[in-house]
Amino acid sequence: MRLNILLFLSLALFWTGCVQDNRYDSLKGKTLEEIQEIYPPQDNKSVKLGIAFGGGGVRGFVHLGVIQALEEAGIQAEIVTGTSAGAIAAVLYASELPLQQIQQEMIKLERWDVTDPVLSLKGLIQGRKLAFWINQILGNKLLSELPKKVGVAVTELVDSQLLLVVEGKAGEAVQASSSIPGTFVPVKVDQEIWVDGGVLSVVPVRFARALGAHKVLAIDTFCGRGYPISENAFWTTTQAFRLQMCSGNKSELAEADWLLRPYFEPKDFLSFAERDVAIQAGYEAMKALLPTIKAELAIGN
């Protein structure tokens, strides 16, 4: 047994040296204060709608149903932010690609299309396949080249701060925002180390406001109703992690004008098999909230 453990650690240490760093110095992250300086408040007659897409792993398929319901209602947001799985939704929505094309890409997506396992003490997944998949769909566009104003949240570990990525390739930005600590190899930018934005902001409402949104719709797929109870180590670990993140995000969620919490709990956190159920959950929840949003947007305009 001890020999097996030593062998595993030796292999892990060996492959740690072989695994490439995810170094993307072209990405630029800004603090909330810096974003507020770059985008000062403007007095416009029309109300700018912002959407903050939250993280949540495979629950992120919920966002596709939300987008579909908004499209059918003729409601368009000008500003979008996202964390982790929500970062995927944010850049796809900001691209203004036809909804049907986005749906096709998401429906044919398989786990291995965006997963590149490695044996390393830095992480179990490199993360580059996710970046490649996003860049392929968006034609290697920079965040600044997307039609809608968009940013994705990341957690910077060296200075313990939350950043919004607004410059650089969309794929690499999404990879950084989705880099779950301990699972994904972190992203390095200059002297900084970036991981999943959900560590500090599960749903980046404040960043959406800082980018210029007058009204913010927050989509939370992670901090609503809890997981089905289990006693295994994975459940207790993830539940403790979830409670910590969600507790820290309560005040930020309270700042949203509308908070949508579609209920979808996957049976398998790593499986995409229930994506249709997730999409439908997002669609139905958004449809139910639409009358309220339409009424309040009409008053604002």
TAFEN-V254823 format. One record per pair of residues at least 4 apart in sequence whose C-alpha atoms are under 8 Angstrom apart, sorted by the first residue. I is the first residue (numbers start at 1). GAP is how many residues later the second one is. D is the distance in Angstrom with one decimal. If there is no record, write none. Layout:
BEGIN
i-><I/I>
gap-><GAP/GAP>
d-><D/D>
END
This chain:
BEGIN
i-><1/2/3/4/5/6/7/8/9/10/11/11/12/12/12/12/13/13/13/14/14/15/15/15/15/16/16/16/16/19/19/19/21/21/21/21/22/22/22/22/22/22/23/23/23/23/24/24/24/24/24/25/25/25/26/26/26/26/27/27/27/27/27/27/27/27/28/28/28/28/28/29/29/29/29/29/30/30/30/30/30/30/31/31/31/31/31/32/32/32/32/32/32/32/33/34/35/35/35/35/35/36/36/36/36/39/39/39/40/40/41/42/45/46/46/47/47/47/47/47/47/48/48/48/48/48/48/48/49/49/49/49/49/49/49/49/49/50/50/50/50/50/50/50/50/50/50/50/50/51/51/51/51/51/51/51/51/51/51/52/52/52/52/52/52/52/52/52/52/52/52/52/53/53/53/53/53/53/53/53/53/53/53/53/53/53/54/54/54/54/54/54/54/54/54/54/54/54/54/54/54/55/55/55/55/55/55/55/55/55/55/55/55/55/55/56/56/56/56/56/56/57/57/57/58/58/58/58/58/58/58/59/59/59/59/59/59/59/60/60/60/60/60/60/61/61/61/61/61/62/62/62/62/62/62/62/62/62/62/62/63/63/63/63/63/63/64/64/64/64/64/64/65/65/65/65/65/65/65/65/65/66/66/66/66/66/66/67/67/67/68/68/68/69/69/69/69/69/70/70/70/70/70/70/71/71/73/78/78/78/79/79/79/79/79/79/79/79/80/80/80/80/80/80/80/80/81/81/81/81/81/81/81/81/81/81/81/82/82/82/82/82/82/82/82/82/82/83/83/83/83/83/83/83/83/83/83/83/83/83/84/84/84/84/84/84/84/84/84/84/85/85/86/87/87/87/87/87/87/88/88/88/89/90/90/90/90/91/91/91/91/91/92/92/92/92/93/94/94/94/94/94/95/95/95/95/96/96/96/97/97/98/99/100/101/102/103/104/105/107/109/110/110/111/111/111/111/112/113/113/113/114/114/114/114/114/114/115/115/115/115/115/116/116/116/116/116/117/117/117/118/118/118/118/119/119/120/122/122/122/122/123/123/123/123/123/123/124/124/124/124/125/125/125/126/126/127/127/127/127/127/128/128/128/129/130/130/130/130/131/131/131/131/131/131/131/132/132/133/133/134/134/134/134/134/135/135/135/135/135/135/136/138/140/140/140/141/141/141/141/142/142/142/142/142/143/143/143/143/143/143/143/144/144/144/144/144/146/149/150/151/151/151/151/152/152/152/152/152/152/152/153/153/153/153/153/153/153/153/153/153/154/154/154/154/154/154/154/154/154/154/154/155/155/155/155/155/155/155/155/155/155/155/155/156/156/156/156/156/156/156/156/157/157/157/157/157/158/158/159/161/162/162/162/163/164/165/168/168/169/170/171/172/173/174/175/175/176/176/176/176/176/177/177/177/177/177/178/178/178/179/179/179/179/179/179/179/179/180/180/180/181/181/181/181/186/186/186/187/187/187/188/188/188/189/189/197/197/198/198/198/199/200/200/200/201/201/201/202/202/202/202/202/203/203/203/203/203/203/204/204/205/205/205/205/205/205/205/206/206/206/207/208/208/208/209/209/209/209/215/215/216/216/216/217/217/217/217/217/218/218/218/218/218/218/219/219/219/219/220/220/220/220/220/221/221/221/221/222/222/223/223/224/224/225/227/227/229/230/230/231/231/232/233/234/235/236/237/238/239/240/241/242/243/244/245/246/249/250/251/252/253/258/260/260/260/261/262/262/262/262/263/263/264/264/264/266/266/274/275/276/277/278/279/280/281/282/283/284/285/286/287/289/290/291/292/293/294/295/296/297>
gap-><4/4/4/4/4/4/4/4/4/4/4/108/4/107/108/109/4/107/108/4/106/4/103/104/105/103/104/105/106/99/101/107/164/165/166/167/104/106/163/164/165/166/164/165/166/167/148/163/164/165/166/163/164/165/141/142/143/163/138/139/140/141/142/145/146/162/137/138/139/140/161/134/135/136/137/138/4/5/133/134/135/136/4/130/131/132/133/4/130/131/132/174/175/178/4/4/4/129/172/175/176/4/5/174/175/171/172/173/170/172/171/170/256/254/255/166/167/168/250/253/254/29/30/31/164/165/166/167/27/28/29/30/164/165/166/167/168/27/28/29/30/31/158/159/163/164/165/166/167/26/28/29/30/154/157/165/166/167/168/28/29/30/34/38/151/152/153/156/164/165/166/167/10/27/28/29/30/33/34/36/37/150/151/165/166/167/6/28/29/30/31/32/33/148/149/150/164/165/166/167/168/4/5/27/28/29/30/31/32/143/147/148/165/166/167/4/28/29/30/165/166/27/28/212/27/208/211/212/213/214/217/26/162/163/205/206/207/219/4/25/26/29/161/218/4/45/214/217/218/4/159/200/202/213/216/217/218/219/220/221/4/23/26/156/216/219/4/25/39/215/218/219/4/213/214/215/216/217/218/219/221/4/213/216/217/219/220/4/26/216/4/31/215/4/214/215/217/218/4/5/6/216/217/220/4/5/217/70/71/135/15/69/70/71/129/132/133/134/10/13/14/68/69/70/71/128/5/6/9/69/70/71/72/123/124/126/127/4/5/6/7/8/69/70/71/121/122/4/69/70/71/94/95/113/114/115/118/119/120/121/4/69/90/91/93/94/95/112/113/114/4/93/4/4/65/66/87/90/91/4/46/86/4/4/60/61/62/4/52/55/59/79/4/5/10/46/4/52/53/54/55/56/43/51/52/53/50/51/52/4/5/4/4/4/4/4/4/4/4/168/4/4/162/4/159/160/161/4/16/17/20/13/14/15/16/17/19/10/11/12/14/15/9/10/11/12/13/7/8/9/5/6/7/8/4/5/4/60/62/63/64/58/59/60/61/62/63/58/59/60/61/58/59/60/58/59/4/48/52/57/58/4/44/47/4/4/41/44/45/4/39/40/41/42/43/44/4/39/4/38/4/6/36/37/40/4/5/6/34/35/36/4/32/29/30/31/4/5/28/29/4/25/26/27/28/7/8/23/24/25/26/27/5/6/22/23/24/4/62/16/13/14/15/56/12/13/14/21/22/25/45/9/10/11/12/24/43/44/45/48/51/8/9/10/11/22/23/40/41/42/43/44/5/6/7/8/22/39/40/41/42/43/44/45/4/5/6/7/36/37/38/39/4/35/36/37/38/34/35/33/39/35/38/39/34/43/8/4/5/4/4/4/4/4/4/4/12/10/11/18/19/20/17/18/19/20/21/17/18/19/4/5/6/7/8/15/16/17/4/15/16/4/5/14/15/7/8/9/6/7/8/4/5/6/4/5/4/5/4/5/47/46/45/48/49/44/47/48/18/20/43/44/47/15/16/17/46/49/50/4/48/4/11/13/47/48/50/51/4/46/49/4/4/5/8/4/5/6/7/41/42/40/41/42/39/40/41/42/43/35/38/39/40/41/42/40/41/42/43/4/39/40/41/42/40/41/42/43/20/24/19/23/37/39/38/12/38/6/5/6/4/5/4/4/4/4/4/4/4/4/4/4/4/4/4/4/4/4/4/4/4/6/35/25/26/29/24/19/20/23/24/18/19/13/14/17/5/8/4/4/4/4/4/4/4/4/4/4/4/4/4/4/4/4/4/4/4/4/4/4/4>
d-><6.4/6.1/6.0/6.1/6.2/6.0/6.2/6.1/6.0/6.1/6.1/7.7/6.0/5.6/4.8/6.0/6.8/6.6/6.6/6.8/7.9/6.0/7.9/5.9/5.4/7.2/4.5/5.8/6.6/7.4/7.0/8.0/7.7/7.9/7.3/7.1/7.8/7.8/7.2/6.7/4.8/5.8/5.9/4.6/5.9/7.9/7.3/7.1/6.3/5.4/7.9/7.4/4.6/5.6/7.5/5.5/7.9/7.7/6.9/7.9/5.5/4.4/7.2/7.8/7.0/6.8/5.6/6.4/5.1/6.6/8.0/5.2/5.1/4.2/6.5/7.3/5.7/6.1/5.0/5.2/6.4/7.6/6.2/7.6/6.4/4.8/6.4/6.2/7.8/7.0/7.4/7.6/6.4/7.0/6.4/6.3/6.0/8.0/7.6/6.2/6.7/5.7/8.0/5.2/7.1/6.9/5.8/6.6/7.9/7.5/6.3/7.5/7.0/7.5/5.5/7.8/5.9/7.2/7.2/6.2/6.0/7.1/6.2/7.5/7.2/5.1/5.2/6.5/7.5/4.8/5.9/6.5/5.4/6.2/5.0/6.0/7.6/5.3/6.1/4.5/5.5/7.9/5.9/7.3/5.0/7.3/6.0/4.6/6.2/6.5/6.5/4.8/6.4/7.9/6.9/5.6/4.8/5.9/7.5/5.9/4.8/5.5/7.8/7.9/5.9/5.6/5.5/6.4/7.0/6.2/4.8/6.2/7.3/7.6/6.2/4.5/6.5/4.4/6.9/6.8/6.5/6.0/7.3/6.3/5.1/7.0/7.8/5.9/5.4/7.3/7.0/4.7/7.7/5.5/4.2/7.1/7.4/5.6/5.1/6.3/7.4/7.8/6.6/7.4/5.1/4.8/4.7/4.8/7.6/6.4/5.7/6.7/7.4/6.8/6.6/5.9/7.3/6.1/7.6/5.8/5.1/7.5/5.6/7.3/7.5/7.4/6.4/7.1/7.3/6.6/7.8/7.8/6.1/7.7/6.7/7.2/7.3/6.6/7.8/5.1/6.2/7.5/7.2/8.0/7.4/8.0/5.9/5.6/5.5/6.6/7.5/7.2/7.7/7.9/4.7/4.6/7.3/6.3/4.5/7.6/6.2/7.4/6.4/7.7/7.0/6.1/6.2/7.2/7.3/5.8/7.1/7.7/6.3/7.7/4.4/5.8/7.0/4.5/4.0/7.7/7.8/6.3/7.7/4.9/4.9/7.6/5.5/6.1/7.6/7.7/6.2/7.2/6.7/6.3/5.5/7.9/6.1/6.0/6.2/5.2/7.0/7.4/8.0/7.9/6.0/7.1/7.8/5.6/6.4/7.8/8.0/6.0/4.9/5.9/6.6/7.1/7.4/6.4/5.8/8.0/6.9/7.3/6.4/4.9/6.8/6.3/7.8/6.9/5.8/5.6/5.0/5.4/7.4/6.3/7.7/7.0/5.8/4.4/4.0/7.4/7.1/5.3/6.9/4.9/6.2/6.8/6.2/4.7/5.9/5.2/7.3/5.9/7.2/7.4/5.5/6.0/7.4/6.3/6.3/6.7/7.0/7.7/6.8/8.0/4.8/4.0/7.5/6.1/6.4/6.7/6.8/6.5/6.0/6.3/5.5/7.6/5.6/6.7/7.7/6.2/7.7/6.2/5.9/6.0/7.0/7.8/7.6/6.1/7.6/7.9/6.9/6.8/7.2/7.2/7.1/7.7/7.3/6.0/6.1/4.7/7.0/6.4/7.1/5.1/5.9/6.9/7.9/6.7/7.6/6.7/6.8/6.6/6.1/6.2/6.3/6.3/6.0/6.2/6.2/7.7/6.6/7.5/6.8/6.2/7.6/7.1/6.8/7.2/6.8/7.5/7.4/7.4/7.8/4.8/4.3/8.0/6.7/6.5/7.7/6.6/6.0/6.8/5.4/5.6/6.3/7.2/6.2/5.6/4.4/6.2/7.3/5.1/5.5/6.2/7.3/5.8/6.3/7.1/7.5/5.3/7.3/7.8/5.3/4.9/4.8/4.5/7.6/7.4/5.1/5.7/6.9/6.1/4.6/6.1/5.8/5.2/6.9/6.0/7.2/6.2/6.8/6.1/7.7/7.0/6.1/6.3/7.0/7.8/6.1/6.1/7.7/3.9/5.0/7.8/6.6/5.4/6.0/6.3/6.4/7.3/6.2/8.0/7.0/4.8/7.9/5.7/4.4/6.8/7.4/6.6/4.9/6.2/8.0/6.6/7.4/7.6/6.0/7.0/6.0/6.4/6.9/6.8/5.2/4.2/5.5/6.7/7.4/6.1/5.7/6.0/5.9/5.1/7.4/7.7/6.8/6.1/7.6/7.7/7.7/6.8/5.8/5.3/4.8/8.0/5.4/5.2/7.1/6.8/6.9/6.5/7.9/7.0/5.7/4.5/6.2/5.8/7.8/4.8/7.7/7.4/6.8/6.0/5.4/6.3/7.2/6.5/4.8/6.2/5.9/5.5/3.7/7.4/7.2/6.0/4.8/6.2/7.6/5.5/5.2/5.8/4.7/7.5/6.5/6.4/5.6/5.3/6.1/6.8/6.5/5.6/4.6/6.6/6.8/7.1/5.5/6.2/7.4/5.9/6.2/8.0/7.9/7.1/6.3/7.5/8.0/7.2/6.5/7.5/7.0/6.3/6.2/6.2/6.3/6.3/6.1/6.1/7.9/7.0/5.6/6.1/5.7/6.4/7.8/6.2/4.5/5.1/7.8/7.0/4.8/7.1/7.2/4.9/6.8/6.0/7.6/7.8/4.8/4.6/5.5/6.2/5.0/7.8/7.3/6.2/6.8/6.5/5.8/5.5/5.8/5.0/6.6/5.7/4.7/6.1/6.5/7.5/5.8/6.8/4.1/7.3/7.1/6.0/6.8/7.2/7.4/7.6/7.8/6.0/7.8/7.7/7.1/7.1/6.5/6.7/7.1/6.5/7.5/7.9/7.1/6.7/7.7/6.5/6.9/6.5/6.3/6.6/7.1/6.3/6.1/6.7/7.6/6.2/6.8/5.9/6.9/4.7/6.6/7.6/6.9/7.5/5.9/5.3/5.4/6.6/6.1/6.1/4.9/6.1/7.4/7.1/6.0/7.8/6.2/4.9/6.1/6.2/5.0/6.2/8.0/7.1/7.2/6.1/5.1/7.4/5.8/6.3/7.1/7.5/7.8/7.9/7.4/5.6/6.2/7.5/7.2/7.7/6.7/7.7/6.1/7.7/6.6/6.7/6.5/6.0/6.1/5.8/6.1/6.2/5.9/6.1/6.3/6.3/6.0/5.9/6.5/6.4/6.3/6.2/6.3/6.8/7.4/7.2/7.8/7.2/7.3/7.8/7.5/5.8/5.4/5.4/7.9/6.4/7.8/7.6/5.8/6.5/8.0/6.9/6.4/6.1/6.1/6.2/6.4/6.2/6.1/6.1/6.1/6.1/6.3/6.6/6.1/7.9/6.5/6.0/6.1/6.2/6.0/6.1/6.4/6.2/6.2>
END
